[in-house]
Amino acid sequence: MPTQLELDNQLCFALYSASRAMTAAYAPLLDALGLTYPQYLVMLVLWERDGERVSQIGKRLHLDSATLTPLLKRLETRGVITRRRSTEDERVVEVFLTAAGKKLEKRAADVPACIFERSGLTVAELTRLRTQITTLTARLRGPTDS
């Protein structure tokens, strides 16, 4: 008789397993770009909005500065980003793509299509799933943690 405490009945385990499988699916694609999955997420933010503040990148990715700072340092060492103090407020650090970071965007352009194909889902199924996961995440984070 199934119980609520069986592993296979846990939503958290299904999400955890899916997250690990998704990260593993990305791994060979990102290895070819020289990026880890968290670094790829940072680059996605910067490809959307170059010159973003470190605090906004952290907010967007739900990462604290202790996690984000080493990611940014490694990306900077690699030569794909540069960090600069704002000319308006020296307490603010902004992150900019370098020429290499902009080139990397072109090389990464096929990554989403490869993952979509690997998923075996239709566009409608993928859209519905992403919406459900986003809604679940927002509810679990609560009204004060956006």
N, C-alpha and C positions, 0 to 999 in steps of 0.2 A: 504494500500500500504506500503510494507516494506521500511524502511529507513536505512541509514547507522548508525544511532544512536540508533537503537533498540538493547537491551541487547543481545538477542539471535543471533544477526548478528556479535557480537564482538569476534574476535579471542582471545583477551586477556581474556575475560570471560570464553570461552571454556577451555583455558589453566589453568586458575585459578581454575575452577571447577574440572578439571581433577587432578590438583595438590592436592587439598583438598581431593578428593576421594581416590587418591593413598595413601596419608598420613594416612587417616582413615583405609584403607585396611591393612596397615602395623602395625597400633597401637596394635591390640591384639597379634600379633606375637612378636613385640618388647617389649610389656609389660611383656611377659613371660621371656624375657631376661633381664628385668630391664633397658631397654634403651629407650630414646626418639629417634625420627627420626633423628634429627641433630647429636645426639651422635652416632647413628648407622652409619651415613655417615663418621664420624671421624674414627670409628673403621674399616670401610671398607678400608679407606686409609691406616691405620696402618697394617691391615691384608695383604695388598699388599706389604707394605714396612715398616717394623718395624724400628724404629729409625729415622723417618722422622723429618725434621725441622718443627717447628711451622709455620714458614713463608711459607713453601711448602704446608703444610696442608691447610692453609688459601687460598693460590693461587688455589690449586686443587678444593676446595669446594666453591670458590668465597665468602669467608667470611673475614671480617676485624678482626683485633685482638681484638677489643672490644666485638665482638660476639663470637669469638673462645676461648678466654681465659677463660670465665666462663664455657664453655662446657668442656674444658680440666680439669679445677679445679674439676668439679663434677665427671668426669671419674676417676681422680686421687683419690679423696676422696672415691670413690667406690672401688678402689683397682685394677682397670683393666689396668691402665697406670701409668707410672711414667715419670716425666719431669726432664731432666738433662741439665746442661750447657755443651756445647761442650768442649772437651779437647783441640781442635785446636783453637777455638775462643769463649771466654767466653760470647760474645754478642749473640751467637747463642744458642737457646734452642732446644733440640731434645726430641722427645717423643717415649717412648719404651713401648711395651706391657709387662705386668707382666704375671706370670703363669696363673692367673685368666683371664686375657685378651686373652691369647692363648686358654684357655679352652672354653671361650665364643665363639670363632670362630667356634669351632666344634658344639656348640649348635645352632649357627645361620646358619649353612650350608643349612638347608631346607627352609629358608626364601624366597630366589629367586624363588624356584619351587612353593611354595605356592602362591606367587603373580602371577606368570605366569599362574597357573591353574585358579586363581580367575579372571584373565583378560579375559579369554575366547578367546584369540587371538591365532593364529598359531605362530610358531617361525618366519616364514617369515613376517607376519604382524607386530609382535612386533619389529623385527629388522628394518623393513622399517620405522615404527613410530619413534623409537629411533633415527634413522639416520635423519629423517626430523626434529625432535625437536632439535637435536644437531646442525644441519645446521642453523635452525632458530635462535637459541641462539647465535651462533657465529656471524651471520649477525647483530643481534640486538646489541650485545656487541661492534661490530666494530673492526677494525684492531688493535687498540691500547690496547684493554682490552681482553686479551686471557684467 
